[in-house]
Amino acid sequence: MLEEEIIEALIDKYLRDDITVALGTSKHSETFLKKIALKATENELKIKIVPTSLELATLCTSLKLPIASINDKEIDVAFEFASMVDNQFNFIKRDSKSLIRDKMIAQSATDLIVVAEKKNYVKRLHGKIPFEIDSFGAERTLLQLDEFGEASFRLKKNGERYTTESGNYMVDVKFDQIYSLEDLEYDTKKIPGVIETGLFLGYADRILLHNDRIEVKSRIVKLEEEVE
């Protein structure tokens, strides 16, 4: 579980006056949003939120946080919560209510800060990857994804198929080995029923790793080191 002091440290470091902020859909988002509201109130900061779910939009209203539309405003800072991240600033997101919305804010954000546990910082991404698929012909799409790995519908506790914020299904595909992340992203997206993948390639600007301490890795610093 993401500790509250880590959330507070992130907010203290990256939130400033007159910015637009977004949070990826996650179990951590509500706690994060409440901390943002407290920070904004205590410091009289003008912060607008682009909500990625109905729950977050409702919470923004109750917390009196102004809401912005991604149609009208690009995002200054976005916080995302990764299940696994590699040293090339790619990551997998499994805890998502809408991969479509999460990827839209990742693309829009000037500064995307990805939070992950230190144990999930790896040399090469592997394991289970989620896919958001259209409900039309879902079984057919599942069979096509099964050609890449072991595919299964994500289910709710009552056994029904999990439905995303965008009204689609989520399929989890378990991979024994991934030879090329770029090829996997490209080839699976050629399946007509696949709308979005849980692979986020090249979006992260900073990675915050947490365990007994916080460690921040910056893409800008990494690029400067490579140039030198």
Buried (B, 14 or more C-beta within 10 A) or exposed (E): EBEEEBBBBBBEEBBEEEBBBBBBBBEBBBBBBBBBBEBBEEEEBEBBBBBBBEBBBEBBEEBEBEEBEBEEEEBBBBBBBBBBBBEBBBBBBBBBBBBBBBBBBBBBBEBBBBBBBEEBBBEEBBBBBBBBBBEEEBEEBBEBBEEBBEBEBBEEEEEEBBBBBBEBBBBBBEBEEBEEBEEBBEEBBEBEBBBBBBBBBEBBBBBBBBEEEBEEBBBEEBEEEEEE
